[in-house]
């Protein structure tokens, strides 16, 4: 297992994410993919033969170099999720050495058998490691099982209960970002005057419910009675719906807006209305310079995670299993720089709380009530930050949340 592995179970989470690519656009023939509209982006290092070496204790041969391809949904440009992950992969390859990690990326792959066929073809094209950034789950695992000598890594590859066990050569990695949304909630609670804040969400699924709940608990910690109004747009990337949702939340009294989307539309709306706004994946302060609070930055932590995966593939220690990154243990997620209008006390208090969490403090300790007043998490009981409950079973809204 890579890194500090912790077993989790639950439902698979589908993602559509992305940042800045230095890749050179090139054509990649994927005739078996079943889609003539697929596009690809490939790094200039190209596809080269990997070296051979000694057999490591993990049972795999150490390699002098590896050929790696990451597979993404949609296009690169304009999708912050794809940009962030592709940028982190390129940075990791460069850090280790482009003579050792020959990286390229493929975009526009669908959540269907196209993903399985694409992965199989990439293995046939001498790729040692394929990375699934679609979170395609069994569609990816199916191809990995057929190629046990190859290596597979995927984002949220098998958080979920599936009809078949995951491929033994599949390493799945997860970000434990709920604590980051909690500390953002602390800041929101200090900034809100109305006591009503808004959140624009993707789909009704446990992971996203946990994000909103974490944000609400943080807000209620610093502003007792804080109410979080949530709106689903049923998409990871739909700017018109994001704009509509943010406007509706502000019209209902929200003076702080947060979101977990692949575009900054909700943040832009917050700026236009003069209400505080948070971002995600990267520093998005330029989208709302006067009302920007902060955001969760992914690329630094992701780069270290991909470095770990690449090094394991090179030294022969690569194994299937599960690994986490984020908070409280490194490689860490980071808070983006605070906006210039954020009071110094808010910044100090938020950063202090984050350091405490990084030091081992769990912010999710009972009693925690749902919207009916029922105590769901008893006094003194913790929701494990890297456990299955937070990722798969926290489907109920905490007290003070509307719209989950």
PEQUI-V62248 format. One line per field, one symbol per residue. psi: psi as a letter, one per 40 degrees, with the letter a starting at -180 (. if undefined). burial: b if it has 16 or more other ideal C-beta (glycine too) atoms within 10 Angstrom, else e. A space follows every 10 residues. Layout:
psi->???
burial->???
This chain:
psi->ihagihhiia iihhigaiah heihhihhhg dedeheeiii hhiedahiii iiaihideei hiidiihhhh hiiaidhehd dddddddddd ddddddheed hhiiihifhi gaeddddddd ddddffhdhh hheefebddd dddddegeei hihihfdfdi hidiiiheeh hhiihgeddd dddddddddd dhddehiihh icigiddddd dddddddddd deghehhhhi hhefidggdd dddddddddd deehehhiig ieiedddddd ddefiiiiai dihfdedgdd ehcaihhddd dddddddddd ddddeeehii aiiiibheii hiiihiiiid ehiddddddd ddddddddee hheghihhia eeehhdhihe hihhdfiddd deefeiiihe hhe.
burial->bbbebbebeb bbbbbbbbbb bebeeeebeb eebeeeebbb bbbebebeeb eeeeebeeeb ebbebbbbbb bbbbebeebb bbbbbbbbbb bbbeebebeb bbbbbbbbbb eeebbbbbbb bbbeeebbbb bbbbbbbbbb bbbbbebeeb bbbbbbbbbb eeeeebbebb bbbbbbbbbb bbbbbbbbbb bbeebbbbbb bbeebbbbbb bbbbbbbbbb bbbeebbbbb bbbebbbbbe bbbbbbbebb eeebbbbbbb bbbbbbbbbb bebebbbbbb bbbbbebbee bbbbbbbbbe bbbbbbbbbb bbbbbbbbbb bbbbbbbbee bbbbbbebbe ebeeebbebb eebbeebeee eebbeeebeb eeeeebbeee eebebbbebb bbbbebbbbb bbeb
